[in-house]
């Protein structure tokens, strides 16, 4: 069995869909952090069968909108003094900014530089978002 030390202070991103941890690593730009980051892929899970886990050492801020957009079933545990001091269950964000880019080549956000890519949630059942400028659909599944 693989042993990853417990954290004294940090964040544990748990219940990640198996195989999705590297996507989250890139979206959160964890490679730019100057701290220890452990990625555990395909860990056994009673609830999901298999899951991924990301452990981040230190007092770091995580963009919960990014995580909720990728997978709202993820749990974020805040660790202080070696104990869980906060547990956050995510939801689909109502609006996402600069997480994904509009695929419509005629959209103003694609043509003009410096314009934010903003998508609003329009169907939570289907995880469907729409660009606020051109109504282009984007699904987060």
N, CA and C atoms as a LAMMPS dump frame, in Angstrom:
ITEM: TIMESTEP
0
ITEM: NUMBER OF ATOMS
423
ITEM: BOX BOUNDS ff ff ff
-5.0000000000000000e+02 5.0000000000000000e+02
-5.0000000000000000e+02 5.0000000000000000e+02
-5.0000000000000000e+02 5.0000000000000000e+02
ITEM: ATOMS id mol type element x y z
1 1 1 N 0.85 -1.189 0
2 1 2 C 0 0 0
3 1 3 C 0.888 1.242 0
4 2 1 N 0.53 2.204 -0.799
5 2 2 C 1.259 3.463 -0.904
6 2 3 C 0.941 4.327 0.308
7 3 1 N 1.95 4.975 0.88
8 3 2 C 1.734 5.812 2.047
9 3 3 C 2.126 7.252 1.723
10 4 1 N 1.148 8.152 1.815
11 4 2 C 1.394 9.583 1.641
12 4 3 C 1.21 10.215 3.014
13 5 1 N 2.221 10.929 3.504
14 5 2 C 2.139 11.528 4.829
15 5 3 C 0.941 12.464 4.955
16 6 1 N 0.467 12.584 6.192
17 6 2 C -0.632 13.521 6.457
18 6 3 C -0.088 14.941 6.453
19 7 1 N -0.989 15.892 6.254
20 7 2 C -0.604 17.302 6.211
21 7 3 C -0.753 17.939 7.575
22 8 1 N 0.152 18.83 7.907
23 8 2 C 0.027 19.64 9.116
24 8 3 C -0.864 20.843 8.804
25 9 1 N -0.616 21.462 7.658
26 9 2 C -1.414 22.584 7.166
27 9 3 C -1.537 22.426 5.66
28 10 1 N -2.757 22.589 5.156
29 10 2 C -2.924 22.489 3.718
30 10 3 C -4.356 22.249 3.299
31 11 1 N -4.477 21.759 2.076
32 11 2 C -5.777 21.51 1.467
33 11 3 C -5.758 20.122 0.843
34 12 1 N -6.834 19.366 1.056
35 12 2 C -7.006 18.075 0.405
36 12 3 C -8.235 18.163 -0.485
37 13 1 N -8.033 17.971 -1.776
38 13 2 C -9.139 17.951 -2.73
39 13 3 C -9.482 16.483 -2.934
40 14 1 N -10.655 16.091 -2.463
41 14 2 C -11.043 14.684 -2.399
42 14 3 C -12.251 14.416 -3.299
43 15 1 N -12.496 13.141 -3.544
44 15 2 C -13.633 12.675 -4.342
45 15 3 C -13.591 13.192 -5.78
46 16 1 N -12.384 13.297 -6.319
47 16 2 C -12.205 13.684 -7.72
48 16 3 C -12.497 12.45 -8.569
49 17 1 N -13.242 12.644 -9.636
50 17 2 C -13.528 11.541 -10.55
51 17 3 C -12.205 10.939 -11.008
52 18 1 N -12.103 9.618 -10.964
53 18 2 C -10.861 8.927 -11.318
54 18 3 C -10.357 9.37 -12.688
55 19 1 N -9.092 9.762 -12.734
56 19 2 C -8.465 10.186 -13.973
57 19 3 C -8.557 11.678 -14.255
58 20 1 N -9.221 12.448 -13.376
59 20 2 C -9.417 13.884 -13.612
60 20 3 C -8.444 14.777 -12.849
61 21 1 N -7.559 14.201 -12.056
62 21 2 C -6.698 15.022 -11.201
63 21 3 C -5.729 15.903 -11.987
64 22 1 N -5.209 15.431 -13.102
65 22 2 C -4.275 16.246 -13.877
66 22 3 C -4.985 17.423 -14.538
67 23 1 N -6.237 17.248 -14.922
68 23 2 C -7.036 18.346 -15.465
69 23 3 C -7.184 19.445 -14.412
70 24 1 N -7.469 19.046 -13.187
71 24 2 C -7.601 20.003 -12.08
72 24 3 C -6.253 20.656 -11.798
73 25 1 N -5.188 19.875 -11.818
74 25 2 C -3.829 20.393 -11.616
75 25 3 C -3.536 21.531 -12.593
76 26 1 N -3.905 21.336 -13.862
77 26 2 C -3.667 22.361 -14.888
78 26 3 C -4.584 23.569 -14.701
79 27 1 N -5.881 23.345 -14.471
80 27 2 C -6.832 24.449 -14.313
81 27 3 C -6.482 25.33 -13.11
82 28 1 N -6.042 24.715 -12.011
83 28 2 C -5.691 25.477 -10.809
84 28 3 C -4.259 26.016 -10.859
85 29 1 N -3.527 25.668 -11.902
86 29 2 C -2.132 26.087 -12.074
87 29 3 C -1.285 25.742 -10.851
88 30 1 N -1.427 24.518 -10.387
89 30 2 C -0.701 24.077 -9.197
90 30 3 C 0.796 23.963 -9.441
91 31 1 N 1.208 23.886 -10.707
92 31 2 C 2.639 23.833 -11.015
93 31 3 C 3.341 25.136 -10.667
94 32 1 N 2.587 26.217 -10.532
95 32 2 C 3.169 27.519 -10.203
96 32 3 C 3.336 27.728 -8.696
97 33 1 N 2.782 26.825 -7.883
98 33 2 C 2.918 26.945 -6.427
99 33 3 C 4.307 26.498 -5.993
100 34 1 N 4.806 27.126 -4.959
101 34 2 C 6.105 26.763 -4.409
102 34 3 C 5.895 25.948 -3.137
103 35 1 N 5.214 24.827 -3.287
104 35 2 C 4.943 23.95 -2.145
105 35 3 C 4.785 22.522 -2.654
106 36 1 N 4.67 21.605 -1.728
107 36 2 C 4.53 20.199 -2.063
108 36 3 C 3.089 19.908 -2.498
109 37 1 N 2.938 19.248 -3.652
110 37 2 C 1.629 18.836 -4.157
111 37 3 C 1.709 17.348 -4.457
112 38 1 N 0.795 16.567 -3.863
113 38 2 C 0.745 15.124 -4.106
114 38 3 C -0.539 14.792 -4.855
115 39 1 N -0.405 14.037 -5.927
116 39 2 C -1.56 13.588 -6.709
117 39 3 C -1.659 12.079 -6.544
118 40 1 N -2.797 11.634 -6.089
119 40 2 C -3.047 10.207 -5.905
120 40 3 C -4.127 9.824 -6.91
121 41 1 N -3.776 8.967 -7.832
122 41 2 C -4.716 8.569 -8.878
123 41 3 C -5.24 7.168 -8.601
124 42 1 N -6.528 6.976 -8.892
125 42 2 C -7.192 5.68 -8.799
126 42 3 C -7.139 5.056 -7.411
127 43 1 N -7.313 5.887 -6.391
128 43 2 C -7.387 5.378 -5.02
129 43 3 C -8.716 4.646 -4.828
130 44 1 N -8.73 3.653 -3.99
131 44 2 C -9.962 2.915 -3.715
132 44 3 C -10.939 3.814 -2.972
133 45 1 N -12.21 3.705 -3.345
134 45 2 C -13.26 4.494 -2.714
135 45 3 C -14.502 3.625 -2.552
136 46 1 N -15.03 3.58 -1.339
137 46 2 C -16.25 2.813 -1.09
138 46 3 C -17.427 3.415 -1.84
139 47 1 N -17.44 4.739 -1.932
140 47 2 C -18.563 5.452 -2.535
141 47 3 C -18.509 5.457 -4.063
142 48 1 N -17.306 5.638 -4.639
143 48 2 C -17.168 5.806 -6.087
144 48 3 C -16.452 4.649 -6.791
145 49 1 N -15.922 3.709 -6.054
146 49 2 C -15.123 2.632 -6.643
147 49 3 C -13.666 3.052 -6.75
148 50 1 N -13.402 4.064 -7.568
149 50 2 C -12.071 4.661 -7.716
150 50 3 C -12.212 6.167 -7.701
151 51 1 N -11.192 6.838 -7.192
152 51 2 C -11.193 8.304 -7.148
153 51 3 C -9.762 8.802 -7.18
154 52 1 N -9.606 10.097 -7.459
155 52 2 C -8.31 10.765 -7.37
156 52 3 C -8.342 11.71 -6.176
157 53 1 N -7.18 12.018 -5.646
158 53 2 C -7.031 12.927 -4.512
159 53 3 C -5.832 13.832 -4.789
160 54 1 N -5.961 15.109 -4.45
161 54 2 C -4.825 16.032 -4.541
162 54 3 C -4.595 16.621 -3.156
163 55 1 N -3.357 16.526 -2.674
164 55 2 C -2.977 17.116 -1.392
165 55 3 C -2.009 18.262 -1.65
166 56 1 N -2.327 19.412 -1.088
167 56 2 C -1.491 20.6 -1.273
168 56 3 C -1.032 21.077 0.098
169 57 1 N 0.281 21.159 0.284
170 57 2 C 0.846 21.569 1.564
171 57 3 C 0.888 23.089 1.669
172 58 1 N 0.572 23.61 2.837
173 58 2 C 0.676 25.043 3.079
174 58 3 C -0.673 25.741 3.043
175 59 1 N -0.623 27.012 3.363
176 59 2 C -1.828 27.833 3.42
177 59 3 C -2.085 28.431 2.033
178 60 1 N -2.792 27.71 1.189
179 60 2 C -3.031 28.14 -0.19
180 60 3 C -4.521 28.395 -0.411
181 61 1 N -4.799 29.276 -1.348
182 61 2 C -6.181 29.572 -1.732
183 61 3 C -6.493 28.798 -3.015
184 62 1 N -7.636 28.15 -3.019
185 62 2 C -8.075 27.353 -4.154
186 62 3 C -9.333 27.994 -4.743
187 63 1 N -9.388 28.107 -6.058
188 63 2 C -10.564 28.66 -6.735
189 63 3 C -11.664 27.599 -6.762
190 64 1 N -12.64 27.752 -5.884
191 64 2 C -13.719 26.77 -5.765
192 64 3 C -14.628 26.773 -6.983
193 65 1 N -14.729 27.894 -7.695
194 65 2 C -15.528 27.942 -8.914
195 65 3 C -14.955 27.019 -9.986
196 66 1 N -13.636 26.984 -10.09
197 66 2 C -12.993 26.09 -11.052
198 66 3 C -13.327 24.646 -10.708
199 67 1 N -13.181 24.302 -9.439
200 67 2 C -13.458 22.929 -9.013
201 67 3 C -14.921 22.57 -9.214
202 68 1 N -15.823 23.473 -8.836
203 68 2 C -17.248 23.219 -9.012
204 68 3 C -17.625 23.072 -10.471
205 69 1 N -16.98 23.842 -11.327
206 69 2 C -17.214 23.765 -12.773
207 69 3 C -16.761 22.42 -13.323
208 70 1 N -15.602 21.947 -12.891
209 70 2 C -15.062 20.681 -13.382
210 70 3 C -15.877 19.507 -12.85
211 71 1 N -16.145 19.504 -11.544
212 71 2 C -16.907 18.412 -10.928
213 71 3 C -17.439 18.889 -9.586
214 72 1 N -18.743 19.088 -9.507
215 72 2 C -19.329 19.618 -8.272
216 72 3 C -19.448 18.566 -7.166
217 73 1 N -19.012 17.326 -7.414
218 73 2 C -19.016 16.286 -6.379
219 73 3 C -17.732 16.271 -5.565
220 74 1 N -16.786 17.113 -5.934
221 74 2 C -15.509 17.2 -5.228
222 74 3 C -15.718 17.777 -3.833
223 75 1 N -14.936 17.293 -2.872
224 75 2 C -14.93 17.823 -1.517
225 75 3 C -13.575 18.464 -1.248
226 76 1 N -13.572 19.647 -0.641
227 76 2 C -12.331 20.339 -0.302
228 76 3 C -12.204 20.365 1.218
229 77 1 N -11.141 19.759 1.728
230 77 2 C -10.877 19.719 3.161
231 77 3 C -9.737 20.667 3.494
232 78 1 N -9.966 21.559 4.445
233 78 2 C -8.922 22.473 4.935
234 78 3 C -8.296 21.835 6.174
235 79 1 N -6.97 21.795 6.192
236 79 2 C -6.228 21.139 7.274
237 79 3 C -5.428 22.174 8.057
238 80 1 N -5.549 22.148 9.364
239 80 2 C -4.746 22.987 10.271
240 80 3 C -4.374 22.123 11.486
241 81 1 N -3.138 22.159 11.86
242 81 2 C -2.701 21.369 13.02
243 81 3 C -2.902 19.878 12.832
244 82 1 N -2.87 19.434 11.588
245 82 2 C -3.031 18.014 11.293
246 82 3 C -4.469 17.519 11.318
247 83 1 N -5.426 18.428 11.517
248 83 2 C -6.842 18.03 11.609
249 83 3 C -7.675 18.803 10.59
250 84 1 N -8.763 18.199 10.179
251 84 2 C -9.692 18.872 9.262
252 84 3 C -10.447 19.937 10.046
253 85 1 N -10.298 21.191 9.612
254 85 2 C -10.978 22.305 10.28
255 85 3 C -12.109 22.87 9.425
256 86 1 N -12.194 22.426 8.2
257 86 2 C -13.269 22.879 7.324
258 86 3 C -13.443 21.92 6.171
259 87 1 N -14.69 21.675 5.84
260 87 2 C -15.007 20.79 4.718
261 87 3 C -16.003 21.517 3.835
262 88 1 N -15.664 21.66 2.573
263 88 2 C -16.529 22.381 1.649
264 88 3 C -17.031 21.443 0.563
265 89 1 N -18.359 21.401 0.428
266 89 2 C -18.994 20.639 -0.638
267 89 3 C -19.339 21.628 -1.739
268 90 1 N -19.001 21.314 -2.949
269 90 2 C -19.117 22.257 -4.049
270 90 3 C -20.458 22.169 -4.764
271 91 1 N -20.779 23.235 -5.468
272 91 2 C -21.944 23.284 -6.34
273 91 3 C -21.49 23.83 -7.685
274 92 1 N -22.334 23.668 -8.684
275 92 2 C -22.032 24.272 -9.979
276 92 3 C -22.092 25.78 -9.823
277 93 1 N -21.05 26.496 -10.225
278 93 2 C -21.092 27.962 -10.117
279 93 3 C -22.106 28.537 -11.111
280 94 1 N -22.77 29.603 -10.712
281 94 2 C -23.762 30.264 -11.568
282 94 3 C -23.097 30.97 -12.75
283 95 1 N -21.84 31.387 -12.544
284 95 2 C -21.103 32.094 -13.585
285 95 3 C -19.628 31.729 -13.47
286 96 1 N -18.984 31.55 -14.62
287 96 2 C -17.544 31.282 -14.626
288 96 3 C -16.848 32.292 -15.529
289 97 1 N -15.717 32.796 -15.056
290 97 2 C -14.943 33.791 -15.806
291 97 3 C -13.549 33.24 -16.089
292 98 1 N -13.191 33.264 -17.356
293 98 2 C -11.85 32.909 -17.822
294 98 3 C -11.4 31.512 -17.419
295 99 1 N -12.353 30.618 -17.242
296 99 2 C -12.007 29.219 -16.979
297 99 3 C -11.931 28.473 -18.303
298 100 1 N -12.911 28.726 -19.166
299 100 2 C -12.92 28.162 -20.517
300 100 3 C -13.079 29.307 -21.506
301 101 1 N -12.724 29.031 -22.746
302 101 2 C -12.807 30.047 -23.791
303 101 3 C -13.981 29.728 -24.714
304 102 1 N -14.605 30.762 -25.232
305 102 2 C -15.707 30.609 -26.173
306 102 3 C -15.164 30.008 -27.48
307 103 1 N -15.872 29.017 -27.998
308 103 2 C -15.433 28.338 -29.217
309 103 3 C -15.969 28.994 -30.491
310 104 1 N -16.859 29.962 -30.341
311 104 2 C -17.431 30.638 -31.494
312 104 3 C -16.387 31.603 -32.081
313 105 1 N -15.932 31.38 -33.31
314 105 2 C -14.895 32.244 -33.883
315 105 3 C -15.363 33.678 -34.129
316 106 1 N -16.683 33.917 -34.142
317 106 2 C -17.213 35.265 -34.363
318 106 3 C -17.579 35.974 -33.06
319 107 1 N -17.393 35.309 -31.919
320 107 2 C -17.72 35.925 -30.624
321 107 3 C -16.736 37.065 -30.332
322 108 1 N -17.233 38.122 -29.748
323 108 2 C -16.375 39.271 -29.426
324 108 3 C -15.255 38.893 -28.468
325 109 1 N -15.512 37.911 -27.591
326 109 2 C -14.469 37.501 -26.638
327 109 3 C -13.329 36.756 -27.342
328 110 1 N -13.606 36.204 -28.505
329 110 2 C -12.58 35.519 -29.29
330 110 3 C -11.821 36.502 -30.177
331 111 1 N -12.538 37.495 -30.706
332 111 2 C -11.965 38.451 -31.653
333 111 3 C -11.163 39.549 -30.952
334 112 1 N -11.719 40.103 -29.889
335 112 2 C -11.089 41.233 -29.181
336 112 3 C -10.213 40.735 -28.033
337 113 1 N -9.038 41.263 -27.922
338 113 2 C -8.156 40.916 -26.8
339 113 3 C -8.591 41.654 -25.543
340 114 1 N -8.39 41.042 -24.409
341 114 2 C -8.658 41.681 -23.127
342 114 3 C -10.086 41.536 -22.632
343 115 1 N -10.957 40.941 -23.428
344 115 2 C -12.341 40.739 -22.981
345 115 3 C -12.42 39.409 -22.25
346 116 1 N -13.04 39.409 -21.082
347 116 2 C -13.168 38.195 -20.284
348 116 3 C -14.11 37.203 -20.962
349 117 1 N -13.799 35.942 -20.799
350 117 2 C -14.667 34.87 -21.282
351 117 3 C -15.602 34.518 -20.128
352 118 1 N -16.863 34.906 -20.255
353 118 2 C -17.833 34.724 -19.175
354 118 3 C -18.959 33.82 -19.657
355 119 1 N -19.22 32.798 -18.87
356 119 2 C -20.303 31.87 -19.172
357 119 3 C -21.256 31.819 -17.979
358 120 1 N -22.564 31.799 -18.273
359 120 2 C -23.602 31.694 -17.244
360 120 3 C -24.216 30.304 -17.309
361 121 1 N -24.499 29.755 -16.133
362 121 2 C -25.161 28.461 -16.042
363 121 3 C -26.609 28.608 -16.494
364 122 1 N -27.032 27.801 -17.471
365 122 2 C -28.415 27.892 -17.936
366 122 3 C -29.185 26.591 -17.724
367 123 1 N -28.494 25.462 -17.501
368 123 2 C -29.169 24.197 -17.218
369 123 3 C -28.279 23.367 -16.303
370 124 1 N -28.62 23.341 -15.022
371 124 2 C -27.779 22.632 -14.052
372 124 3 C -27.871 21.115 -14.201
373 125 1 N -28.982 20.598 -14.721
374 125 2 C -29.118 19.153 -14.936
375 125 3 C -28.111 18.654 -15.967
376 126 1 N -27.943 19.416 -17.039
377 126 2 C -27.047 19.041 -18.133
378 126 3 C -25.666 19.677 -18.011
379 127 1 N -25.451 20.476 -16.957
380 127 2 C -24.189 21.201 -16.749
381 127 3 C -23.908 22.104 -17.943
382 128 1 N -24.924 22.765 -18.421
383 128 2 C -24.846 23.572 -19.632
384 128 3 C -24.665 25.041 -19.3
385 129 1 N -23.634 25.633 -19.896
386 129 2 C -23.324 27.05 -19.75
387 129 3 C -23.466 27.713 -21.11
388 130 1 N -23.708 29.043 -21.101
389 130 2 C -23.779 29.815 -22.344
390 130 3 C -22.907 31.055 -22.207
391 131 1 N -22.223 31.371 -23.302
392 131 2 C -21.427 32.59 -23.374
393 131 3 C -22.373 33.784 -23.25
394 132 1 N -22.017 34.772 -22.435
395 132 2 C -22.917 35.92 -22.243
396 132 3 C -22.943 36.841 -23.458
397 133 1 N -21.974 36.698 -24.355
398 133 2 C -21.902 37.581 -25.518
399 133 3 C -22.632 37.006 -26.733
400 134 1 N -22.452 35.709 -26.99
401 134 2 C -22.978 35.146 -28.235
402 134 3 C -23.906 33.943 -28.029
403 135 1 N -24.111 33.541 -26.773
404 135 2 C -24.997 32.41 -26.439
405 135 3 C -24.442 31.048 -26.849
406 136 1 N -23.157 30.968 -27.201
407 136 2 C -22.539 29.691 -27.537
408 136 3 C -22.619 28.768 -26.319
409 137 1 N -23.025 27.52 -26.539
410 137 2 C -23.16 26.542 -25.448
411 137 3 C -21.809 25.931 -25.099
412 138 1 N -21.67 25.601 -23.814
413 138 2 C -20.505 24.868 -23.339
414 138 3 C -20.985 23.97 -22.216
415 139 1 N -20.671 22.697 -22.3
416 139 2 C -21.039 21.776 -21.238
417 139 3 C -19.805 21.425 -20.416
418 140 1 N -19.958 21.41 -19.101
419 140 2 C -18.807 21.155 -18.232
420 140 3 C -18.603 19.665 -17.959
421 141 1 N -19.44 18.815 -18.506
422 141 2 C -19.28 17.36 -18.29
423 141 3 C -18.148 16.803 -19.075
